[in-house]
Structure formats: structure tokens, C-alpha cells
Amino acid sequence: MLKPILPDPDSLSLQQLVAQMIVVRTTGHLFDHEIAYPQWEANQEQLAHYITDLGVGGVILLGGSGAEVALRCQALQAMADIPLLMAADIEEGVGQRFSGATWFSPPMALGEIARTDLSLAKTYAHQFGQCTACEAMAIGLNWVLAPVVDVNNNPENPVINVRAFGETPEIVAELTQAFIEGAQEYPVLTTAKHFPGHGDTSIDSHLSLPVIDHDLSRLDRVELLPFKGAIFTGAGKAVDSVMTAHICLIALDKQYPATLSKAILTGLLRQDLGFDGLIVTDAMVMGAITETYGPYEAAVLAVEAGADVIMMPADAEGCIQAICEAVRVGRIDEDQIRASVERIWRAKYKVSGPLGTGPSCYNWEPAEPVTQVQQLAQPETLGLARSILKASSRRGGAEFRPKGPGQNVILVDDVLNCRYLSRTAPAITEPMGWDYGLTLLDSRSSQLPRTGLPTLVQLFVRDNPFRRGEPVVQLARKYLEMLAGDLQAVVVYGSPYLLEKLSLTDDVPWVFSYGQMSMAQTLALTTLMGEAVAVRVVDQSFTD
């Protein structure tokens, strides 16, 4: 029997309405003992309470395989009386978060291509959006928390960096619009983030609050331009949601960060820019919010400011009660709550339709299959990922010819959280075939590379939230200087800013790849050997 269509908001209590504005986080793994972040991720019992008793509006998932997430989404949707928004931060494709799916280069790879061929970059960005939406829908996700619309004009930015599509507002606007238009060919929601622009910061908002002091003219010319493009795309496919930035923008609000600022969310975004989709906060457990505001006051302030969706509150039930109390005492108008829920349900209608009739892979008929995991990592999609990697790579120096026995020195950000370097990773196994022994190092290592051996150095370094690449950059410089006489070749994976800091010359063969996954490793090492050329042509085998 089909579940009913979305109910009339008047049929719900205030608490039920507010609960629809809450998105909680859980793991994509099937079992509680696999939860990696218990302080943030709800277990099975907690999720059942959030969904069946409280009636939260959505769930954000992280970790696990695509097949596991498909089963998770099916089970969670079956619990809900009102369909859930199922979200994930999949800025580099579904495979970035969920194994088995396609893992693309970080978005800045497309900005690299755009330097010389904007048309090709836009074609790739459109196809990238298509593939991300298709694979998301195939495993039950209906809310893509991408694209990043920030302009990364600060090379020292620890939180945006290569997640951005580029370093100029014009390129970012062109490529993010293309991504949105591609993704919206499927019934999923898209998200422009982080409003009003997180690109020119040198502080990680996961840890503390960045402050930006640009004047309004500069903000309009740089930071806001890509958001305007996302809200009014040339194809008329406006982005479905805008995620807030946990940053203090002095020119617009001297007191509150953007996430909690009525001047920014209601005044600038809703009124001045005319955005009528969902305004969603960035995760409310991030340090930029928690170090100053308690979880309940932060949630109330965000709703007061104009947010429709509270993402990852530290205490979902407590935040629902706090917002309800703010309505009861007249701090928040109940009509504002109802307006937010109307927007949320318009979004849910888009991705599911009246339950049982929409084009979504989940047709709300419990007896029917919920997912189409066979759509993951199809040859055409993998071909697109490979084409982007090739077209965005750089190389210098002569062809590399191994002269073993030698050593393969691999330096990574954090060896304990290194998903892309398993025992069978090409960066490890290929040099073994050349008789190059492995030396694996990170910033915690006390070991030093050996001297007197022909040496290949591979650097896996990019800025990531919660940790900076700079200590590893310093180690990389130290090792390269120490190995100068033995150095045969260098491969840099991840950060073009690291590449620039190393100042590699053509005396030593080198290759740079934006990707760090196995596909990127294979392509980089093959290119280093001179057996592959990054031909900038569209992969004609790609289809929808």
C-alpha cells in the first residue's frame, strides 16, 4: 500500500513542523559498531527516535559503500511518515564518500582545464553534474550538497582550496552553473555553498570563526557573482538550496556570523538576490559556531536569521524544543516556520512527487526495489573521470626511466586516514615492479628517507578540513633537498599550491595530478613514463 502524499502543514503540530527543519547525521555503514564519529553520527536506536518519534526532515550520510547506503536509505525512508531528504557532501562525485561509486577529481581540476579551454571545462562540468546526480539517485540520495560556489582566491585557504572550481569569479560562475544544469536533469536537489563566500579565508571554520573585512563593492564583484549565477542560471535551472558559511562578514553584520545573520540570509540572500529555495546552514557542530554559541541558541538564531534547514545540530531534540519555545514566546513568528516547511516540502515534492508517482528511484512502494546500484561506476562515467584527470594534469622534465634498485618515498597528510593508499594502490605496487622499495611517511614519522639510492618521491598533500597540509609541505621541501643528488622523479597529487611551493624545475621529471585516488595514481605514473599524453578532447563515449 502506498503511503499518503505530503500532508497539509496545518495538520502538524508546531513541534512536528520544526522537526521537518532538522537534518541529522549518521553513518552509511549498516551496523552501529562501524560508526566512525559517535559524537556526530546517530546510531540505529537514535535514528529510529529522530525519524519515527520526532519526525526530522532529513538525514546526511558519510562513509560505507554505495550498496550499504542504498540499503540504509531504503530502511530510513521506510521509517518515515513524510519522505526524508537524504543528503551527502559529494563534491567529488559519489565515490568521494561511498566506495564502489565513481570518485572524480576535486572541482579545481575543471578550473585548470578552463584556463586554456573554457568550452571543454563547461562540457565536463555539465557531465560531472549529470554523473553525480545519477549515481546519487541510484543509491537513494536525493540531496547533493554541491557545488562549491566559493572563489578560492586565497592560496592559504585551509577549508575551501581545491574544493572550489577556480580562483576567479567568472570561471567559478561558468563551471558551477554547468554543474547545476547537468545535475538538474535528474530529480535531485543541488546546493550552492558557502554563502556569501568562504574563498578568501585563511582560517578553518571547522575550528574557529574566520573574519572577512572586504567592502560591499568587492563582495558584489567577487564573492557574490557565482551565487548570483547559481540562483539565475542561463538555462533557468536555479539551484535548489544555498548553504551558509560560518564566517563573519563585517561589511554586512558586525555581530553575527553569516549563518546566524538576518541581514545576510534574509536581507541579502532572500530579499536582495531573490532566492526562494532552501536556505540550509552548514554543520552546526563546527567550531566557528560552537566556540561562541550554545547549540540551542545557535539553532534559534539561525532560524531567526532566515534558515529553513538546520544541518547537524549537536542535540536535535533539544534544538527542536528551543525553536518551539522561541515561537511560543514570540521571538520567532510561527508563519515563518510554516513558510520554511512549505519550501522543504516543495523540495521533497521535486525529488519524489506525490508519493508513489515521482521519477525518483524510490517509488514509496515498500515491495518494490529502492535503488539501482548497477548504475554506479559505469564505463562511461569512469571514462569521464579519467578524461578530467588527464586534461587537468601537468608534467615537466624528461621522460622517467626507472633505475632500480631504488626507493619509493611516499609522503602523505595523514597515514591513519589515507583511503587512497591501500596495499594494492598503484602508487605502491607500480614502483615495486621497478625494484623500488617503499618508504611511507607522514607528519608524525620520525623515519628519514635513505640517501645513496635512486629515488622516486610521491607527495599526497592537499589542504583538508580539520588538518592543514603546511607541516607536510615543510617536510616535503626538507626531503627533496636531502635527496637532491638521488632524486629521479617527483609526483605531486592533490594541491597545485604545494606544487608551486616546491618550485620544481625541469632538471627532474615531475607530474602533477589533482586526484589522489587509484585512477589518478595509475595515470600519473604512466604519464611520468611518457606512455600517456593528456589529450584535451571530450570523451565521446559519455552518454546520459
C-alpha positions in Angstrom: 0.0 0.0 0.0 1.3 3.4 -0.9 1.9 6.0 1.7 -0.1 9.2 1.5 1.1 12.3 -0.3 2.7 15.1 1.7 0.3 16.3 4.4 -1.0 19.8 4.8 1.2 21.7 7.2 -1.9 22.7 9.1 -2.3 19.0 10.1 1.0 19.0 12.0 1.8 20.4 15.4 4.4 23.1 15.9 6.9 20.5 17.1 6.3 18.4 14.1 6.8 21.4 11.8 10.0 22.4 13.4 11.3 18.8 13.3 11.0 19.0 9.5 13.7 21.7 9.5 16.2 19.4 11.2 18.8 17.2 9.3 20.7 14.7 11.5 23.9 12.8 10.6 24.5 9.1 10.5 27.0 6.6 9.0 26.5 5.0 5.7 27.6 1.7 7.2 24.9 -0.8 8.2 26.0 -1.5 11.7 26.5 0.6 14.8 29.9 -0.8 15.6 31.2 0.7 12.3 30.3 4.3 13.3 33.4 6.3 13.0 32.3 9.5 14.7 30.0 8.6 17.6 29.8 12.3 18.8 28.2 13.3 15.5 26.6 10.1 14.0 23.3 8.7 15.3 23.1 5.0 15.9 20.2 2.8 14.9 18.2 3.5 18.1 18.7 7.2 18.0 17.8 7.4 14.3 14.6 5.5 14.9 13.7 8.0 17.6 14.6 11.0 15.4 12.6 9.7 12.4 9.6 7.9 13.9 9.1 9.9 17.1 10.3 13.4 16.3 9.8 13.3 12.6 13.0 15.0 11.5 13.1 16.2 7.9 16.3 14.6 6.6 19.5 12.7 7.1 23.1 13.3 6.0 25.3 10.3 5.5 29.0 9.7 5.4 31.0 6.5 4.9 30.3 3.0 3.8 29.8 1.5 0.3 27.3 2.6 -2.3 25.4 -0.7 -1.8 25.3 -0.2 2.0 24.0 3.4 1.6 21.3 2.1 -0.8 20.0 -0.3 1.9 20.4 2.5 4.6 18.3 4.9 2.5 15.6 2.3 1.9 15.4 1.4 5.6 15.3 5.0 6.8 12.7 6.1 4.2 10.5 3.2 5.3 10.6 4.5 8.8 9.4 8.0 7.8 5.8 9.1 7.6 6.9 12.1 5.5 9.7 11.4 2.9 13.2 12.3 4.0 15.8 14.4 2.3 18.8 12.1 2.1 21.9 14.3 1.7 25.7 13.8 1.3 28.7 16.0 0.7 29.7 14.6 -2.6 31.6 17.4 -4.2 34.0 15.0 -6.0 31.2 12.6 -7.0 29.5 9.8 -5.1 32.7 7.8 -4.8 34.3 10.5 -2.7 32.2 9.4 0.3 30.9 5.9 -0.7 33.1 3.2 -2.1 32.2 1.5 -5.3 30.9 4.6 -6.9 32.8 7.0 -9.2 35.4 9.3 -7.5 36.2 12.3 -9.5 39.0 14.9 -9.3 38.4 17.8 -6.9 36.5 20.6 -8.7 39.5 22.8 -9.2 40.7 20.3 -11.9 37.9 21.8 -14.1 39.2 25.3 -13.3 42.6 24.1 -14.5 41.1 22.9 -17.8 39.2 26.2 -18.1 42.5 28.2 -18.2 43.0 27.0 -21.8 39.7 25.6 -22.9 36.6 27.0 -21.1 34.2 25.3 -23.5 35.7 21.9 -22.7 35.7 22.6 -19.0 32.0 23.6 -19.1 31.2 20.4 -21.0 33.0 18.3 -18.4 31.3 20.3 -15.6 27.9 19.6 -17.1 28.6 15.9 -17.4 30.1 15.8 -13.9 26.8 17.2 -12.6 24.9 14.6 -14.6 27.0 11.7 -13.3 26.9 12.9 -9.7 23.2 13.2 -9.7 22.6 9.9 -11.5 24.8 7.9 -9.1 23.4 9.7 -6.0 19.9 8.8 -7.1 20.9 5.3 -7.8 21.7 4.7 -4.1 18.8 6.6 -2.7 20.3 10.1 -2.1 18.2 13.0 -3.3 20.1 16.0 -2.0 23.6 16.7 -3.5 25.4 19.1 -1.2 27.4 20.5 -4.2 28.6 22.5 -6.0 31.1 24.6 -4.0 30.5 28.1 -5.4 33.3 29.8 -3.4 36.0 31.6 -5.2 39.3 30.3 -3.9 41.3 33.5 -4.3 43.4 32.8 -1.2 46.0 30.0 -1.8 46.3 29.6 2.0 42.7 28.7 2.4 42.6 25.6 4.5 38.9 24.7 4.2 37.9 25.5 0.5 41.1 25.2 -1.5 40.8 22.6 -4.4 37.1 22.1 -3.5 36.4 25.3 -5.4 36.0 25.3 -9.2 38.6 28.1 -9.6 40.2 31.2 -8.4 38.3 33.8 -10.4 34.5 34.6 -10.0 33.9 34.4 -13.8 35.3 30.8 -14.1 33.6 29.6 -10.9 30.3 31.1 -12.1 30.5 29.4 -15.5 31.5 26.0 -14.2 29.1 25.8 -11.3 26.2 26.8 -13.5 27.1 24.0 -15.9 27.3 21.5 -13.0 23.9 22.6 -11.7 22.3 22.4 -15.1 23.7 18.9 -15.6 22.6 17.6 -12.1 19.1 19.0 -12.5 18.5 16.7 -15.4 17.8 14.2 -12.6 15.3 14.6 -9.7 17.8 15.6 -7.0 18.4 18.8 -5.2 21.6 20.8 -5.7 23.3 23.2 -3.3 25.4 26.3 -3.8 27.8 26.8 -0.9 29.1 28.6 1.2 27.1 31.8 1.1 28.1 34.6 0.9 31.6 33.3 0.0 34.2 31.4 2.0 37.1 31.6 -0.5 39.2 34.4 0.9 39.9 33.0 4.4 43.0 31.5 6.0 41.1 30.0 9.0 39.3 26.7 9.0 35.7 27.4 10.1 35.5 23.8 11.4 37.8 25.0 14.1 37.2 28.8 14.6 35.4 31.8 13.1 37.1 33.4 10.0 36.6 37.2 9.7 36.4 38.9 6.3 36.6 42.7 6.1 36.0 43.3 2.3 33.8 46.2 1.4 30.4 45.7 -0.3 31.7 46.6 -3.8 34.4 43.9 -3.6 31.9 41.3 -2.3 29.5 42.1 -5.1 32.2 41.9 -7.7 33.9 38.7 -6.5 32.2 36.6 -3.8 28.6 37.1 -4.8 29.0 36.8 -8.6 28.9 32.9 -8.7 26.0 32.8 -6.2 24.0 35.2 -8.5 24.8 32.9 -11.4 23.6 29.8 -9.4 20.4 31.5 -8.5 19.7 32.7 -12.0 21.3 30.2 -14.4 21.1 30.9 -18.1 19.1 27.7 -18.6 16.6 28.8 -16.0 17.6 25.9 -13.6 18.1 27.8 -10.4 20.0 26.0 -7.7 17.6 24.3 -5.2 19.4 25.3 -2.0 22.1 27.6 -0.7 24.3 26.6 2.3 25.5 29.3 4.6 29.1 30.0 5.6 30.3 30.1 9.2 32.2 33.4 8.6 31.9 36.9 9.9 31.4 39.4 7.2 32.0 42.8 8.8 30.6 44.9 6.0 27.2 43.2 6.4 27.0 42.2 10.0 29.5 43.1 12.7 27.8 40.9 15.4 26.8 37.6 13.9 28.4 35.1 11.5 26.6 34.7 8.2 24.8 31.5 9.4 23.2 33.5 12.2 22.8 36.8 10.4 19.3 38.1 9.4 21.0 40.9 7.4 22.8 38.3 5.3 20.3 35.4 5.0 17.0 37.3 4.9 18.2 40.7 3.8 20.9 39.9 1.2 20.1 36.3 0.0 16.3 36.2 0.3 15.3 39.8 -0.5 18.2 41.4 -2.5 19.1 38.4 -4.5 15.6 37.0 -4.7 16.4 33.4 -3.7 13.3 31.4 -2.9 14.7 28.0 -2.4 16.0 26.3 0.7 18.5 28.1 2.9 20.4 25.5 4.8 23.1 26.0 7.5 26.5 24.5 7.3 27.0 21.9 10.0 26.1 23.4 13.4 28.7 21.3 15.2 31.6 23.3 13.6 33.9 25.3 15.9 33.1 28.6 14.3 29.6 28.3 15.9 30.2 26.1 18.9 33.1 28.1 20.4 30.8 31.1 20.9 27.2 29.9 20.9 25.5 27.0 22.6 23.7 24.5 20.4 20.2 25.7 21.3 20.7 29.5 21.0 22.6 28.9 17.7 19.7 27.0 16.2 17.2 29.7 17.3 19.5 32.4 15.9 19.8 30.6 12.6 16.0 30.3 12.2 15.6 33.9 13.2 18.1 34.8 10.5 16.1 33.0 7.9 17.5 29.5 7.7 15.0 26.8 6.6 17.1 23.8 7.5 19.4 23.3 10.5 22.1 20.9 9.4 23.7 18.6 12.0 22.7 20.2 15.3 24.6 18.8 18.3 21.3 17.9 20.0 18.5 17.5 17.5 15.7 17.1 20.1 16.9 19.9 22.3 17.1 22.2 19.3 13.6 21.4 18.2 12.4 22.3 21.7 14.4 25.5 21.7 13.0 26.7 18.4 9.4 25.8 19.5 9.9 27.8 22.7 11.2 30.8 20.7 7.9 30.6 18.7 5.8 30.4 21.9 7.4 33.4 23.5 7.1 35.5 20.3 10.7 35.6 19.3 10.0 33.7 16.0 6.7 34.1 14.1 5.0 30.7 13.5 4.3 31.8 10.0 8.0 31.9 9.3 8.2 28.2 10.4 5.3 27.3 8.1 7.0 29.2 5.2 10.2 27.2 5.8 8.3 23.9 5.9 6.4 24.8 2.6 9.8 25.3 1.0 11.1 22.0 2.4 8.0 20.2 1.1 8.3 21.8 -2.3 11.8 20.4 -2.4 10.6 17.0 -1.3 7.9 17.1 -4.0 10.5 17.8 -6.6 12.6 14.7 -5.7 9.7 12.3 -5.1 6.5 13.9 -6.4 3.3 12.8 -4.7 4.4 9.6 -3.1 4.2 6.8 -5.5 4.2 8.8 -8.7 7.6 10.6 -8.9 10.5 9.7 -11.2 12.7 9.0 -8.2 14.2 5.6 -7.9 12.3 5.3 -4.6 8.7 5.0 -5.6 7.4 4.6 -2.0 6.1 1.2 -2.6 7.8 -1.0 0.1 7.6 -4.1 -2.1 9.5 -2.6 -5.0 13.3 -2.2 -5.2 14.5 1.1 -3.9 17.9 1.5 -5.7 19.7 0.9 -8.9 23.3 0.2 -7.7 24.1 -1.3 -11.1 24.3 2.3 -12.3 27.4 3.0 -10.2 30.8 3.3 -11.9 29.6 2.6 -15.4 32.4 2.7 -18.1 31.2 6.0 -19.5 31.3 7.6 -16.1 34.7 6.2 -15.3 35.8 7.4 -18.7 34.7 11.0 -17.9 36.6 10.9 -14.6 39.7 9.7 -16.4 39.4 12.4 -19.1 39.2 15.1 -16.5 42.2 13.7 -14.7 44.2 13.6 -17.9 43.2 17.1 -19.2 44.0 18.8 -15.8 47.4 17.1 -15.2 50.7 18.9 -15.6 54.2 17.5 -16.3 57.7 18.7 -16.7 61.2 17.4 -17.4 62.2 14.5 -19.5 60.7 11.0 -19.5 61.3 9.0 -16.4 63.2 5.7 -16.8 63.5 3.7 -13.5 67.0 2.7 -12.5 66.4 0.2 -9.7 67.1 -0.9 -7.1 65.8 2.3 -5.6 63.4 3.7 -3.1 59.8 4.9 -3.5 59.3 7.7 -0.9 55.6 8.4 -0.3 54.7 11.4 1.9 51.0 11.8 2.9 49.0 14.2 5.0 47.9 11.5 7.5 48.7 7.9 7.0 46.0 6.9 9.5 43.2 8.4 7.4 44.5 7.6 3.9 41.8 6.0 2.0 43.6 6.0 -1.3 46.8 4.1 -0.3 45.8 0.5 0.4 48.4 -2.3 0.0 47.4 -2.6 -3.7 47.4 1.1 -4.6 49.2 1.8 -7.9 51.5 4.3 -6.2 52.9 1.4 -4.1 52.7 -1.6 -6.5 53.9 0.0 -9.7 57.3 1.1 -8.2 57.7 -2.3 -6.6 57.8 -3.7 -10.2 60.7 -1.4 -10.9 62.6 -2.7 -7.8 61.8 0.4 -5.7 61.3 -0.3 -2.1 58.6 1.6 -0.2 59.2 4.3 2.4 55.9 5.6 3.7 56.0 8.8 5.8 53.6 11.4 7.2 54.0 14.4 9.6 54.2 12.0 12.6 57.0 10.0 11.2 60.5 10.1 12.7 62.0 8.0 9.9 64.0 9.6 7.2 64.4 8.5 3.6 67.7 6.8 2.8 70.3 8.6 0.7 72.5 7.0 -2.0 69.6 5.3 -3.8 67.8 6.3 -7.0 64.6 7.8 -5.5 61.1 8.4 -6.7 59.2 10.9 -4.4 55.4 10.9 -4.4 53.6 13.6 -2.4 49.9 13.2 -1.4 49.2 16.6 0.1 46.1 18.8 -0.1 44.5 21.1 2.5 41.6 19.4 4.3 39.2 20.5 6.9 40.5 19.9 10.5 44.1 19.5 9.3 46.5 21.6 7.3 49.0 20.4 4.7 51.6 23.0 5.7 53.7 20.8 8.1 53.8 18.2 5.4 54.8 20.8 2.8 57.8 21.7 5.1 58.7 18.0 5.3 58.4 17.7 1.5 60.9 20.5 1.0 63.2 19.0 3.6 63.2 15.6 1.9 63.6 16.9 -1.6 66.6 19.0 -0.5 68.1 16.0 1.3 67.5 13.7 -1.7 68.6 16.2 -4.3 71.5 14.1 -5.6 69.5 10.9 -5.7 66.2 12.3 -7.0 64.9 10.7 -10.2 61.3 11.9 -10.3 58.6 13.6 -8.3 54.8 13.1 -8.5 52.5 15.5 -6.6 48.9 14.5 -6.0 46.2 16.9 -4.8 47.4 20.5 -4.4 48.6 22.9 -7.1 49.6 25.2 -4.3 52.0 22.6 -3.0 53.4 22.2 -6.5 54.1 25.9 -6.7 55.8 26.0 -3.3 58.1 23.2 -4.3 59.4 25.2 -7.3 60.2 22.0 -9.3 62.5 22.5 -12.3 62.8 20.5 -15.5 66.0 19.0 -14.3 64.0 16.3 -12.7 60.9 14.7 -14.3 57.7 15.6 -12.5 54.0 15.1 -12.8 51.1 16.8 -11.0 47.6 15.4 -10.6 44.6 16.9 -8.9 43.3 13.4 -8.0 44.7 11.2 -5.3 42.7 8.0 -5.9 43.9 4.8 -7.7 42.9 6.0 -11.1 44.9 9.2 -10.6 48.0 7.2 -9.4 47.9 5.0 -12.5 47.6 7.9 -14.9 50.2 10.0 -13.2 52.8 7.2 -13.2 52.0 6.3 -16.8 52.4 9.9 -17.8 55.7 10.1 -15.9 57.0 7.2 -18.0 55.9 9.0 -21.2 53.4 6.5 -22.2 50.3 8.7 -21.9 49.5 12.1 -23.2 46.8 14.3 -21.6 44.8 15.0 -24.8 42.2 17.6 -24.2 39.3 16.2 -26.1 35.8 15.4 -25.0 35.2 11.7 -24.3 32.7 11.0 -27.0 31.7 7.7 -25.3 30.0 9.6 -22.5 26.2 9.3 -22.5 23.5 10.3 -20.1 
